[in-house]
């Protein structure tokens, strides 16, 4: 039987309905980032990653650029 996602009342008990307002981010959306240089490189770019708990935001910047 195909699940009917247009009508939550008729879905069987195994279907899961996810409400966007109930979703909590796995990372901190209000993090005041503290970036540290990582070992990953792509060509002339090097990775910088936030080292605060529950963040992990990353960015690739040209080699020689430092985040202060």
LINFENRA-V664554 format. One record per pair of residues at least 24 apart in sequence whose ideal C-beta (glycine too) atoms are under 6 Angstrom apart, sorted by the first residue. I is the first residue (numbers start at 1). J is the second residue. Records with the same first field share a line. If there is no record, write none. Layout:
BEGIN
I = J ; J
END
This chain:
BEGIN
27 = 54 ; 55
28 = 54 ; 55
31 = 55
33 = 57
35 = 67
END
